[in-house]
Amino acid sequence: MMAYHTYDELQELGFFRIGKEVFISNKVSLYNCSKIQIGNNVRIDDFCVLSAGEGGIKIGDYIHIAPFCSIMGAGKIEMENFSGLSSKVSIYSSSDDYSGKFLTNPTVPLQYKGVHSADVFLAYHLSVLS
């Protein structure tokens, strides 16, 4: 049985916004909560990582994020209402330059890195079969 954070625990984490009926496993890793917005009727399962950069993370309403997902980067990441992530999906709004012209990894000073960041938007699309 999955154990979720209580609403009071979520409030204490300092989210930018937290909606109603939000179920976040207590096995989720959350970084920079002040830049994370979560809507209503959201469930985030075990072993997910949400690490908000400067652009933040915005999760809409009626969203399920399955186990082992990662959402991270400096650019804004937004999930529209009714969208979702299946198990082990990773969304990055930043990436190192692996061309060999720069160094990579989070311990390297910024002036030696070639990081590129951009916003990511996940939209829900309903296809009606006739």
C-alpha positions, -999 to 999 in steps of 0.1 A, spaced: 0 0 0 14 34 -10 18 60 17 11 96 8 22 130 23 -6 146 43 -19 180 31 -2 196 61 31 180 51 28 192 16 21 228 28 52 227 49 73 218 19 66 253 5 51 247 -29 42 277 -50 7 263 -52 -9 230 -41 -44 221 -50 -70 198 -35 -71 160 -37 -33 159 -43 -16 125 -35 22 125 -35 40 94 -23 63 99 6 89 82 -16 90 111 -41 120 134 -42 111 171 -44 136 199 -50 129 236 -51 92 233 -41 88 271 -42 89 268 -80 64 239 -83 27 244 -88 4 214 -85 -33 216 -95 -63 196 -83 -68 158 -84 -31 149 -89 -13 117 -80 25 113 -81 37 77 -74 68 62 -58 103 70 -68 96 101 -89 119 131 -89 106 166 -94 135 191 -95 124 226 -105 148 251 -120 144 288 -127 114 282 -150 96 261 -126 72 231 -129 35 235 -134 13 204 -131 -24 210 -141 -55 192 -129 -64 155 -132 -29 143 -137 -12 110 -128 26 106 -128 34 69 -126 64 54 -107 101 62 -116 94 94 -136 117 124 -136 108 160 -143 138 184 -141 157 213 -157 162 250 -158 135 257 -184 97 258 -175 80 224 -176 42 225 -179 18 196 -179 -17 206 -192 -49 193 -175 -56 156 -181 -21 149 -194 1 123 -176 33 103 -176 37 66 -178 63 47 -158 100 56 -162 93 87 -184 119 115 -180 114 151 -190 144 174 -191 142 211 -199 180 213 -198 208 193 -214 246 194 -213 265 197 -246 282 164 -253 301 175 -284 334 174 -266 337 212 -266 326 215 -230 328 196 -197 297 180 -182 282 172 -148 268 193 -120 301 197 -101 318 215 -130 318 254 -128 293 270 -152 319 287 -174 332 253 -185 298 239 -194 276 243 -225 241 237 -210 211 244 -232 177 250 -217 142 254 -232 106 253 -220 86 220 -223 48 219 -226 28 186 -225 -7 190 -239 -36 167 -237 -52 158 -270 -85 139 -273 -90 120 -306 -125 110 -312 -130 79 -334 -160 80 -357 
